[in-house]
Amino acid sequence: MFDLHVINFVTLETFSISLSACNPWVGIFYRTGTYAGNTNSSAGWILLHSAQVNVPVEAITKIPVNVNLPLLADSNYTFYVTIINNVTGCKYKDGTTGVGTIAASDANIQIKEGAGGQYPFNVTNSLRVLVGSAYYCQVATGVEVTDLEKEFTIQPNPATNLISIAGTSKIDHIEITDLAGRLVHVNNIERTIDCSEFAKGVYFLRITSGQK
């Protein structure tokens, strides 16, 4: 479990972690903010994806999923990457300084020292450092992605019945996709969307307005 600070907008794809020889199911959970105070309860955490990993020998192994999670510039998120089927084998190393210390970074993200422990949310070992990497892609040059956040308000979130989009800017296109990238809703006019028939989960809502 560790915090990640985003410097420039990126789309998170997956992580790699250090695993001993085993065939675990690995889950990736996330929430905004910090893990501090959220290590022993699943409340507020969202499961992004899970997958079984085949590890014949101890190695740093890429989790075979694409969570396709947009991470906004100058924002903080926290992630819990863990084995979820009670198989031992996930490895990390001891931290050195304290919560908030940068363990690894590049021009776009900073991974910080965190904590470790077994699933479900028994994270009591501190300080710990991820042995692995974050995989992400950057937005194509010239595509504006954050300006619309100031122009529209989408409520409620999370939603169970209706989603309402408020704002004065013109909407040219709306689409909603699930974590696998499947299109579940599309329209060009309606600002109130009925989501009552959606399966429970995480979805991405994309608004197109002019060239944004």
Biotite code that builds the C-alpha atoms (Angstrom):
import biotite.structure as struc

atoms = struc.array([
    struc.Atom([0.000, 0.000, 0.000], chain_id="A", res_id=1, res_name="MET", atom_name="CA", element="C"),
    struc.Atom([1.579, 3.263, -1.097], chain_id="A", res_id=2, res_name="PHE", atom_name="CA", element="C"),
    struc.Atom([0.831, 6.845, -2.119], chain_id="A", res_id=3, res_name="ASP", atom_name="CA", element="C"),
    struc.Atom([1.419, 8.116, -5.639], chain_id="A", res_id=4, res_name="LEU", atom_name="CA", element="C"),
    struc.Atom([1.741, 11.794, -6.507], chain_id="A", res_id=5, res_name="HIS", atom_name="CA", element="C"),
    struc.Atom([0.955, 12.746, -10.108], chain_id="A", res_id=6, res_name="VAL", atom_name="CA", element="C"),
    struc.Atom([3.019, 15.567, -11.609], chain_id="A", res_id=7, res_name="ILE", atom_name="CA", element="C"),
    struc.Atom([1.653, 15.470, -15.170], chain_id="A", res_id=8, res_name="ASN", atom_name="CA", element="C"),
    struc.Atom([-1.559, 13.863, -16.410], chain_id="A", res_id=9, res_name="PHE", atom_name="CA", element="C"),
    struc.Atom([-1.096, 10.157, -17.172], chain_id="A", res_id=10, res_name="VAL", atom_name="CA", element="C"),
    struc.Atom([-3.297, 7.114, -17.669], chain_id="A", res_id=11, res_name="THR", atom_name="CA", element="C"),
    struc.Atom([-2.310, 4.265, -15.390], chain_id="A", res_id=12, res_name="LEU", atom_name="CA", element="C"),
    struc.Atom([-2.101, 0.865, -17.055], chain_id="A", res_id=13, res_name="GLU", atom_name="CA", element="C"),
    struc.Atom([-0.808, -1.547, -14.394], chain_id="A", res_id=14, res_name="THR", atom_name="CA", element="C"),
    struc.Atom([1.965, -2.284, -11.887], chain_id="A", res_id=15, res_name="PHE", atom_name="CA", element="C"),
    struc.Atom([4.711, -4.847, -11.570], chain_id="A", res_id=16, res_name="SER", atom_name="CA", element="C"),
    struc.Atom([5.483, -6.391, -8.179], chain_id="A", res_id=17, res_name="ILE", atom_name="CA", element="C"),
    struc.Atom([8.005, -8.825, -6.773], chain_id="A", res_id=18, res_name="SER", atom_name="CA", element="C"),
    struc.Atom([6.576, -12.333, -6.371], chain_id="A", res_id=19, res_name="LEU", atom_name="CA", element="C"),
    struc.Atom([8.026, -15.646, -5.261], chain_id="A", res_id=20, res_name="SER", atom_name="CA", element="C"),
    struc.Atom([7.232, -18.784, -7.272], chain_id="A", res_id=21, res_name="ALA", atom_name="CA", element="C"),
    struc.Atom([3.439, -19.110, -7.022], chain_id="A", res_id=22, res_name="CYS", atom_name="CA", element="C"),
    struc.Atom([0.204, -18.608, -8.976], chain_id="A", res_id=23, res_name="ASN", atom_name="CA", element="C"),
    struc.Atom([-1.585, -15.870, -7.048], chain_id="A", res_id=24, res_name="PRO", atom_name="CA", element="C"),
    struc.Atom([-4.589, -13.724, -7.828], chain_id="A", res_id=25, res_name="TRP", atom_name="CA", element="C"),
    struc.Atom([-3.397, -10.119, -7.546], chain_id="A", res_id=26, res_name="VAL", atom_name="CA", element="C"),
    struc.Atom([-5.773, -7.229, -6.964], chain_id="A", res_id=27, res_name="GLY", atom_name="CA", element="C"),
    struc.Atom([-5.221, -3.510, -7.544], chain_id="A", res_id=28, res_name="ILE", atom_name="CA", element="C"),
    struc.Atom([-7.242, -1.213, -5.269], chain_id="A", res_id=29, res_name="PHE", atom_name="CA", element="C"),
    struc.Atom([-7.151, 2.574, -5.223], chain_id="A", res_id=30, res_name="TYR", atom_name="CA", element="C"),
    struc.Atom([-8.596, 5.718, -3.688], chain_id="A", res_id=31, res_name="ARG", atom_name="CA", element="C"),
    struc.Atom([-7.796, 9.425, -3.831], chain_id="A", res_id=32, res_name="THR", atom_name="CA", element="C"),
    struc.Atom([-5.682, 11.001, -1.113], chain_id="A", res_id=33, res_name="GLY", atom_name="CA", element="C"),
    struc.Atom([-3.407, 8.985, 1.148], chain_id="A", res_id=34, res_name="THR", atom_name="CA", element="C"),
    struc.Atom([-3.353, 5.504, 2.654], chain_id="A", res_id=35, res_name="TYR", atom_name="CA", element="C"),
    struc.Atom([-2.741, 6.962, 6.129], chain_id="A", res_id=36, res_name="ALA", atom_name="CA", element="C"),
    struc.Atom([-5.779, 6.122, 8.254], chain_id="A", res_id=37, res_name="GLY", atom_name="CA", element="C"),
    struc.Atom([-7.138, 3.726, 5.623], chain_id="A", res_id=38, res_name="ASN", atom_name="CA", element="C"),
    struc.Atom([-4.975, 0.649, 6.114], chain_id="A", res_id=39, res_name="THR", atom_name="CA", element="C"),
    struc.Atom([-7.376, -1.607, 8.008], chain_id="A", res_id=40, res_name="ASN", atom_name="CA", element="C"),
    struc.Atom([-10.726, -1.120, 6.304], chain_id="A", res_id=41, res_name="SER", atom_name="CA", element="C"),
    struc.Atom([-11.994, -1.618, 2.769], chain_id="A", res_id=42, res_name="SER", atom_name="CA", element="C"),
    struc.Atom([-14.320, 1.395, 3.113], chain_id="A", res_id=43, res_name="ALA", atom_name="CA", element="C"),
    struc.Atom([-13.673, 3.891, 0.346], chain_id="A", res_id=44, res_name="GLY", atom_name="CA", element="C"),
    struc.Atom([-11.334, 1.625, -1.614], chain_id="A", res_id=45, res_name="TRP", atom_name="CA", element="C"),
    struc.Atom([-12.193, 0.686, -5.197], chain_id="A", res_id=46, res_name="ILE", atom_name="CA", element="C"),
    struc.Atom([-11.048, -2.565, -6.786], chain_id="A", res_id=47, res_name="LEU", atom_name="CA", element="C"),
    struc.Atom([-9.719, -1.567, -10.198], chain_id="A", res_id=48, res_name="LEU", atom_name="CA", element="C"),
    struc.Atom([-8.852, -5.012, -11.497], chain_id="A", res_id=49, res_name="HIS", atom_name="CA", element="C"),
    struc.Atom([-7.595, -8.456, -10.522], chain_id="A", res_id=50, res_name="SER", atom_name="CA", element="C"),
    struc.Atom([-5.842, -11.221, -12.398], chain_id="A", res_id=51, res_name="ALA", atom_name="CA", element="C"),
    struc.Atom([-4.073, -14.502, -11.820], chain_id="A", res_id=52, res_name="GLN", atom_name="CA", element="C"),
    struc.Atom([-0.324, -14.348, -12.306], chain_id="A", res_id=53, res_name="VAL", atom_name="CA", element="C"),
    struc.Atom([1.839, -17.338, -13.204], chain_id="A", res_id=54, res_name="ASN", atom_name="CA", element="C"),
    struc.Atom([5.260, -16.992, -11.571], chain_id="A", res_id=55, res_name="VAL", atom_name="CA", element="C"),
    struc.Atom([7.462, -20.074, -12.148], chain_id="A", res_id=56, res_name="PRO", atom_name="CA", element="C"),
    struc.Atom([10.479, -18.514, -10.383], chain_id="A", res_id=57, res_name="VAL", atom_name="CA", element="C"),
    struc.Atom([10.871, -15.524, -8.088], chain_id="A", res_id=58, res_name="GLU", atom_name="CA", element="C"),
    struc.Atom([10.749, -12.382, -10.208], chain_id="A", res_id=59, res_name="ALA", atom_name="CA", element="C"),
    struc.Atom([9.408, -8.860, -10.565], chain_id="A", res_id=60, res_name="ILE", atom_name="CA", element="C"),
    struc.Atom([6.242, -9.595, -12.520], chain_id="A", res_id=61, res_name="THR", atom_name="CA", element="C"),
    struc.Atom([3.925, -7.306, -14.473], chain_id="A", res_id=62, res_name="LYS", atom_name="CA", element="C"),
    struc.Atom([0.262, -7.746, -13.520], chain_id="A", res_id=63, res_name="ILE", atom_name="CA", element="C"),
    struc.Atom([-1.516, -8.711, -16.783], chain_id="A", res_id=64, res_name="PRO", atom_name="CA", element="C"),
    struc.Atom([-4.296, -6.097, -16.740], chain_id="A", res_id=65, res_name="VAL", atom_name="CA", element="C"),
    struc.Atom([-4.898, -2.597, -18.066], chain_id="A", res_id=66, res_name="ASN", atom_name="CA", element="C"),
    struc.Atom([-6.854, -0.567, -15.528], chain_id="A", res_id=67, res_name="VAL", atom_name="CA", element="C"),
    struc.Atom([-6.999, 2.454, -17.867], chain_id="A", res_id=68, res_name="ASN", atom_name="CA", element="C"),
    struc.Atom([-7.257, 4.867, -14.937], chain_id="A", res_id=69, res_name="LEU", atom_name="CA", element="C"),
    struc.Atom([-6.788, 8.606, -15.666], chain_id="A", res_id=70, res_name="PRO", atom_name="CA", element="C"),
    struc.Atom([-4.605, 10.270, -13.026], chain_id="A", res_id=71, res_name="LEU", atom_name="CA", element="C"),
    struc.Atom([-4.932, 14.045, -12.914], chain_id="A", res_id=72, res_name="LEU", atom_name="CA", element="C"),
    struc.Atom([-1.948, 16.383, -12.756], chain_id="A", res_id=73, res_name="ALA", atom_name="CA", element="C"),
    struc.Atom([-0.942, 17.707, -9.320], chain_id="A", res_id=74, res_name="ASP", atom_name="CA", element="C"),
    struc.Atom([-3.107, 15.096, -7.572], chain_id="A", res_id=75, res_name="SER", atom_name="CA", element="C"),
    struc.Atom([-2.553, 12.398, -4.971], chain_id="A", res_id=76, res_name="ASN", atom_name="CA", element="C"),
    struc.Atom([-3.764, 8.803, -5.093], chain_id="A", res_id=77, res_name="TYR", atom_name="CA", element="C"),
    struc.Atom([-3.059, 5.733, -3.032], chain_id="A", res_id=78, res_name="THR", atom_name="CA", element="C"),
    struc.Atom([-2.855, 2.120, -4.208], chain_id="A", res_id=79, res_name="PHE", atom_name="CA", element="C"),
    struc.Atom([-3.101, -1.285, -2.539], chain_id="A", res_id=80, res_name="TYR", atom_name="CA", element="C"),
    struc.Atom([-1.525, -3.970, -4.709], chain_id="A", res_id=81, res_name="VAL", atom_name="CA", element="C"),
    struc.Atom([-1.995, -7.291, -2.968], chain_id="A", res_id=82, res_name="THR", atom_name="CA", element="C"),
    struc.Atom([-2.549, -11.025, -3.298], chain_id="A", res_id=83, res_name="ILE", atom_name="CA", element="C"),
    struc.Atom([-6.255, -11.637, -2.721], chain_id="A", res_id=84, res_name="ILE", atom_name="CA", element="C"),
    struc.Atom([-6.490, -15.445, -2.584], chain_id="A", res_id=85, res_name="ASN", atom_name="CA", element="C"),
    struc.Atom([-4.442, -16.111, 0.568], chain_id="A", res_id=86, res_name="ASN", atom_name="CA", element="C"),
    struc.Atom([-1.355, -17.314, -1.309], chain_id="A", res_id=87, res_name="VAL", atom_name="CA", element="C"),
    struc.Atom([1.910, -16.040, 0.126], chain_id="A", res_id=88, res_name="THR", atom_name="CA", element="C"),
    struc.Atom([4.551, -14.669, -2.179], chain_id="A", res_id=89, res_name="GLY", atom_name="CA", element="C"),
    struc.Atom([4.334, -10.867, -2.472], chain_id="A", res_id=90, res_name="CYS", atom_name="CA", element="C"),
    struc.Atom([7.612, -9.200, -1.539], chain_id="A", res_id=91, res_name="LYS", atom_name="CA", element="C"),
    struc.Atom([8.542, -5.633, -0.644], chain_id="A", res_id=92, res_name="TYR", atom_name="CA", element="C"),
    struc.Atom([11.482, -3.972, 1.063], chain_id="A", res_id=93, res_name="LYS", atom_name="CA", element="C"),
    struc.Atom([11.857, -1.864, 4.173], chain_id="A", res_id=94, res_name="ASP", atom_name="CA", element="C"),
    struc.Atom([11.443, 1.884, 3.970], chain_id="A", res_id=95, res_name="GLY", atom_name="CA", element="C"),
    struc.Atom([14.056, 4.269, 5.256], chain_id="A", res_id=96, res_name="THR", atom_name="CA", element="C"),
    struc.Atom([12.715, 7.678, 6.208], chain_id="A", res_id=97, res_name="THR", atom_name="CA", element="C"),
    struc.Atom([8.969, 8.074, 6.676], chain_id="A", res_id=98, res_name="GLY", atom_name="CA", element="C"),
    struc.Atom([5.515, 8.426, 5.213], chain_id="A", res_id=99, res_name="VAL", atom_name="CA", element="C"),
    struc.Atom([5.678, 10.841, 2.302], chain_id="A", res_id=100, res_name="GLY", atom_name="CA", element="C"),
    struc.Atom([9.270, 10.034, 1.388], chain_id="A", res_id=101, res_name="THR", atom_name="CA", element="C"),
    struc.Atom([9.702, 9.531, -2.356], chain_id="A", res_id=102, res_name="ILE", atom_name="CA", element="C"),
    struc.Atom([10.872, 5.982, -3.062], chain_id="A", res_id=103, res_name="ALA", atom_name="CA", element="C"),
    struc.Atom([10.938, 6.249, -6.885], chain_id="A", res_id=104, res_name="ALA", atom_name="CA", element="C"),
    struc.Atom([10.047, 8.944, -9.397], chain_id="A", res_id=105, res_name="SER", atom_name="CA", element="C"),
    struc.Atom([10.290, 10.205, -12.952], chain_id="A", res_id=106, res_name="ASP", atom_name="CA", element="C"),
    struc.Atom([9.105, 13.340, -14.715], chain_id="A", res_id=107, res_name="ALA", atom_name="CA", element="C"),
    struc.Atom([5.416, 12.412, -14.314], chain_id="A", res_id=108, res_name="ASN", atom_name="CA", element="C"),
    struc.Atom([4.842, 10.473, -11.081], chain_id="A", res_id=109, res_name="ILE", atom_name="CA", element="C"),
    struc.Atom([6.297, 9.932, -7.617], chain_id="A", res_id=110, res_name="GLN", atom_name="CA", element="C"),
    struc.Atom([5.853, 6.644, -5.738], chain_id="A", res_id=111, res_name="ILE", atom_name="CA", element="C"),
    struc.Atom([6.235, 7.093, -1.995], chain_id="A", res_id=112, res_name="LYS", atom_name="CA", element="C"),
    struc.Atom([7.141, 4.852, 0.907], chain_id="A", res_id=113, res_name="GLU", atom_name="CA", element="C"),
    struc.Atom([4.135, 3.004, 2.276], chain_id="A", res_id=114, res_name="GLY", atom_name="CA", element="C"),
    struc.Atom([3.046, 0.049, 4.381], chain_id="A", res_id=115, res_name="ALA", atom_name="CA", element="C"),
    struc.Atom([2.669, -3.700, 3.953], chain_id="A", res_id=116, res_name="GLY", atom_name="CA", element="C"),
    struc.Atom([0.461, -6.510, 5.174], chain_id="A", res_id=117, res_name="GLY", atom_name="CA", element="C"),
    struc.Atom([-1.869, -9.292, 4.169], chain_id="A", res_id=118, res_name="GLN", atom_name="CA", element="C"),
    struc.Atom([-5.218, -9.061, 2.439], chain_id="A", res_id=119, res_name="TYR", atom_name="CA", element="C"),
    struc.Atom([-7.890, -8.229, 3.411], chain_id="A", res_id=120, res_name="PRO", atom_name="CA", element="C"),
    struc.Atom([-6.665, -4.831, 4.602], chain_id="A", res_id=121, res_name="PHE", atom_name="CA", element="C"),
    struc.Atom([-4.453, -6.052, 7.405], chain_id="A", res_id=122, res_name="ASN", atom_name="CA", element="C"),
    struc.Atom([-1.751, -3.527, 6.570], chain_id="A", res_id=123, res_name="VAL", atom_name="CA", element="C"),
    struc.Atom([0.228, -3.066, 9.754], chain_id="A", res_id=124, res_name="THR", atom_name="CA", element="C"),
    struc.Atom([3.878, -3.207, 8.644], chain_id="A", res_id=125, res_name="ASN", atom_name="CA", element="C"),
    struc.Atom([5.477, 0.182, 8.155], chain_id="A", res_id=126, res_name="SER", atom_name="CA", element="C"),
    struc.Atom([7.546, 1.488, 6.510], chain_id="A", res_id=127, res_name="LEU", atom_name="CA", element="C"),
    struc.Atom([7.616, -0.565, 3.304], chain_id="A", res_id=128, res_name="ARG", atom_name="CA", element="C"),
    struc.Atom([8.562, 0.166, -0.315], chain_id="A", res_id=129, res_name="VAL", atom_name="CA", element="C"),
    struc.Atom([7.111, -1.280, -3.515], chain_id="A", res_id=130, res_name="LEU", atom_name="CA", element="C"),
    struc.Atom([9.511, -3.561, -5.368], chain_id="A", res_id=131, res_name="VAL", atom_name="CA", element="C"),
    struc.Atom([8.292, -3.025, -8.899], chain_id="A", res_id=132, res_name="GLY", atom_name="CA", element="C"),
    struc.Atom([7.124, -0.316, -11.256], chain_id="A", res_id=133, res_name="SER", atom_name="CA", element="C"),
    struc.Atom([4.092, 1.655, -12.400], chain_id="A", res_id=134, res_name="ALA", atom_name="CA", element="C"),
    struc.Atom([3.177, 1.452, -16.092], chain_id="A", res_id=135, res_name="TYR", atom_name="CA", element="C"),
    struc.Atom([1.366, 4.367, -17.662], chain_id="A", res_id=136, res_name="TYR", atom_name="CA", element="C"),
    struc.Atom([0.858, 6.240, -20.909], chain_id="A", res_id=137, res_name="CYS", atom_name="CA", element="C"),
    struc.Atom([0.724, 9.970, -21.516], chain_id="A", res_id=138, res_name="GLN", atom_name="CA", element="C"),
    struc.Atom([-2.027, 11.863, -23.293], chain_id="A", res_id=139, res_name="VAL", atom_name="CA", element="C"),
    struc.Atom([-1.387, 12.569, -26.976], chain_id="A", res_id=140, res_name="ALA", atom_name="CA", element="C"),
    struc.Atom([0.017, 16.017, -27.735], chain_id="A", res_id=141, res_name="THR", atom_name="CA", element="C"),
    struc.Atom([-2.619, 18.697, -28.236], chain_id="A", res_id=142, res_name="GLY", atom_name="CA", element="C"),
    struc.Atom([-5.499, 16.893, -26.482], chain_id="A", res_id=143, res_name="VAL", atom_name="CA", element="C"),
    struc.Atom([-6.973, 18.981, -23.697], chain_id="A", res_id=144, res_name="GLU", atom_name="CA", element="C"),
    struc.Atom([-8.136, 16.843, -20.802], chain_id="A", res_id=145, res_name="VAL", atom_name="CA", element="C"),
    struc.Atom([-8.534, 18.945, -17.673], chain_id="A", res_id=146, res_name="THR", atom_name="CA", element="C"),
    struc.Atom([-10.240, 22.161, -18.806], chain_id="A", res_id=147, res_name="ASP", atom_name="CA", element="C"),
    struc.Atom([-13.666, 20.528, -18.959], chain_id="A", res_id=148, res_name="LEU", atom_name="CA", element="C"),
    struc.Atom([-13.518, 19.692, -15.271], chain_id="A", res_id=149, res_name="GLU", atom_name="CA", element="C"),
    struc.Atom([-14.032, 23.392, -14.564], chain_id="A", res_id=150, res_name="LYS", atom_name="CA", element="C"),
    struc.Atom([-16.949, 23.614, -16.974], chain_id="A", res_id=151, res_name="GLU", atom_name="CA", element="C"),
    struc.Atom([-19.070, 20.642, -15.896], chain_id="A", res_id=152, res_name="PHE", atom_name="CA", element="C"),
    struc.Atom([-20.273, 19.128, -12.644], chain_id="A", res_id=153, res_name="THR", atom_name="CA", element="C"),
    struc.Atom([-21.223, 15.446, -12.589], chain_id="A", res_id=154, res_name="ILE", atom_name="CA", element="C"),
    struc.Atom([-23.332, 14.290, -9.647], chain_id="A", res_id=155, res_name="GLN", atom_name="CA", element="C"),
    struc.Atom([-23.753, 12.108, -7.708], chain_id="A", res_id=156, res_name="PRO", atom_name="CA", element="C"),
    struc.Atom([-20.566, 10.075, -7.595], chain_id="A", res_id=157, res_name="ASN", atom_name="CA", element="C"),
    struc.Atom([-20.928, 7.238, -6.806], chain_id="A", res_id=158, res_name="PRO", atom_name="CA", element="C"),
    struc.Atom([-24.362, 6.865, -8.409], chain_id="A", res_id=159, res_name="ALA", atom_name="CA", element="C"),
    struc.Atom([-27.013, 4.164, -8.289], chain_id="A", res_id=160, res_name="THR", atom_name="CA", element="C"),
    struc.Atom([-29.887, 5.526, -10.394], chain_id="A", res_id=161, res_name="ASN", atom_name="CA", element="C"),
    struc.Atom([-29.301, 8.810, -12.244], chain_id="A", res_id=162, res_name="LEU", atom_name="CA", element="C"),
    struc.Atom([-26.247, 10.862, -13.175], chain_id="A", res_id=163, res_name="ILE", atom_name="CA", element="C"),
    struc.Atom([-26.765, 14.579, -13.796], chain_id="A", res_id=164, res_name="SER", atom_name="CA", element="C"),
    struc.Atom([-24.334, 16.723, -15.780], chain_id="A", res_id=165, res_name="ILE", atom_name="CA", element="C"),
    struc.Atom([-24.523, 20.445, -15.028], chain_id="A", res_id=166, res_name="ALA", atom_name="CA", element="C"),
    struc.Atom([-22.707, 23.226, -16.871], chain_id="A", res_id=167, res_name="GLY", atom_name="CA", element="C"),
    struc.Atom([-23.267, 25.902, -19.478], chain_id="A", res_id=168, res_name="THR", atom_name="CA", element="C"),
    struc.Atom([-20.829, 24.657, -22.127], chain_id="A", res_id=169, res_name="SER", atom_name="CA", element="C"),
    struc.Atom([-22.172, 22.799, -25.138], chain_id="A", res_id=170, res_name="LYS", atom_name="CA", element="C"),
    struc.Atom([-22.009, 18.994, -25.053], chain_id="A", res_id=171, res_name="ILE", atom_name="CA", element="C"),
    struc.Atom([-21.352, 17.361, -28.410], chain_id="A", res_id=172, res_name="ASP", atom_name="CA", element="C"),
    struc.Atom([-20.961, 13.788, -27.244], chain_id="A", res_id=173, res_name="HIS", atom_name="CA", element="C"),
    struc.Atom([-21.157, 11.676, -24.075], chain_id="A", res_id=174, res_name="ILE", atom_name="CA", element="C"),
    struc.Atom([-19.984, 8.124, -23.646], chain_id="A", res_id=175, res_name="GLU", atom_name="CA", element="C"),
    struc.Atom([-19.511, 5.807, -20.686], chain_id="A", res_id=176, res_name="ILE", atom_name="CA", element="C"),
    struc.Atom([-17.131, 2.844, -20.743], chain_id="A", res_id=177, res_name="THR", atom_name="CA", element="C"),
    struc.Atom([-16.346, 0.132, -18.211], chain_id="A", res_id=178, res_name="ASP", atom_name="CA", element="C"),
    struc.Atom([-12.881, -0.869, -16.993], chain_id="A", res_id=179, res_name="LEU", atom_name="CA", element="C"),
    struc.Atom([-12.459, -3.226, -19.928], chain_id="A", res_id=180, res_name="ALA", atom_name="CA", element="C"),
    struc.Atom([-13.094, -0.360, -22.362], chain_id="A", res_id=181, res_name="GLY", atom_name="CA", element="C"),
    struc.Atom([-16.538, -1.634, -23.419], chain_id="A", res_id=182, res_name="ARG", atom_name="CA", element="C"),
    struc.Atom([-18.993, 1.112, -24.381], chain_id="A", res_id=183, res_name="LEU", atom_name="CA", element="C"),
    struc.Atom([-22.066, 0.899, -22.124], chain_id="A", res_id=184, res_name="VAL", atom_name="CA", element="C"),
    struc.Atom([-23.770, 4.223, -22.889], chain_id="A", res_id=185, res_name="HIS", atom_name="CA", element="C"),
    struc.Atom([-23.612, 6.914, -25.560], chain_id="A", res_id=186, res_name="VAL", atom_name="CA", element="C"),
    struc.Atom([-25.685, 10.021, -26.327], chain_id="A", res_id=187, res_name="ASN", atom_name="CA", element="C"),
    struc.Atom([-25.298, 13.504, -27.755], chain_id="A", res_id=188, res_name="ASN", atom_name="CA", element="C"),
    struc.Atom([-28.038, 15.450, -26.000], chain_id="A", res_id=189, res_name="ILE", atom_name="CA", element="C"),
    struc.Atom([-29.293, 14.152, -22.665], chain_id="A", res_id=190, res_name="GLU", atom_name="CA", element="C"),
    struc.Atom([-27.617, 15.578, -19.540], chain_id="A", res_id=191, res_name="ARG", atom_name="CA", element="C"),
    struc.Atom([-29.372, 13.116, -17.238], chain_id="A", res_id=192, res_name="THR", atom_name="CA", element="C"),
    struc.Atom([-28.245, 9.502, -17.614], chain_id="A", res_id=193, res_name="ILE", atom_name="CA", element="C"),
    struc.Atom([-30.050, 6.485, -16.198], chain_id="A", res_id=194, res_name="ASP", atom_name="CA", element="C"),
    struc.Atom([-27.413, 4.122, -14.779], chain_id="A", res_id=195, res_name="CYS", atom_name="CA", element="C"),
    struc.Atom([-29.777, 1.928, -12.757], chain_id="A", res_id=196, res_name="SER", atom_name="CA", element="C"),
    struc.Atom([-29.230, -1.026, -15.102], chain_id="A", res_id=197, res_name="GLU", atom_name="CA", element="C"),
    struc.Atom([-25.425, -0.816, -15.007], chain_id="A", res_id=198, res_name="PHE", atom_name="CA", element="C"),
    struc.Atom([-23.601, -3.631, -13.245], chain_id="A", res_id=199, res_name="ALA", atom_name="CA", element="C"),
    struc.Atom([-21.933, -2.511, -10.030], chain_id="A", res_id=200, res_name="LYS", atom_name="CA", element="C"),
    struc.Atom([-18.410, -1.322, -10.758], chain_id="A", res_id=201, res_name="GLY", atom_name="CA", element="C"),
    struc.Atom([-16.156, 1.511, -11.896], chain_id="A", res_id=202, res_name="VAL", atom_name="CA", element="C"),
    struc.Atom([-16.945, 3.424, -15.085], chain_id="A", res_id=203, res_name="TYR", atom_name="CA", element="C"),
    struc.Atom([-15.411, 6.287, -17.051], chain_id="A", res_id=204, res_name="PHE", atom_name="CA", element="C"),
    struc.Atom([-17.581, 9.103, -18.379], chain_id="A", res_id=205, res_name="LEU", atom_name="CA", element="C"),
    struc.Atom([-16.149, 11.065, -21.319], chain_id="A", res_id=206, res_name="ARG", atom_name="CA", element="C"),
    struc.Atom([-17.584, 14.403, -22.447], chain_id="A", res_id=207, res_name="ILE", atom_name="CA", element="C"),
    struc.Atom([-16.658, 15.958, -25.788], chain_id="A", res_id=208, res_name="THR", atom_name="CA", element="C"),
    struc.Atom([-17.237, 19.683, -26.180], chain_id="A", res_id=209, res_name="SER", atom_name="CA", element="C"),
    struc.Atom([-15.864, 21.217, -29.360], chain_id="A", res_id=210, res_name="GLY", atom_name="CA", element="C"),
    struc.Atom([-12.179, 20.282, -29.533], chain_id="A", res_id=211, res_name="GLN", atom_name="CA", element="C"),
    struc.Atom([-12.009, 19.319, -25.850], chain_id="A", res_id=212, res_name="LYS", atom_name="CA", element="C"),
])
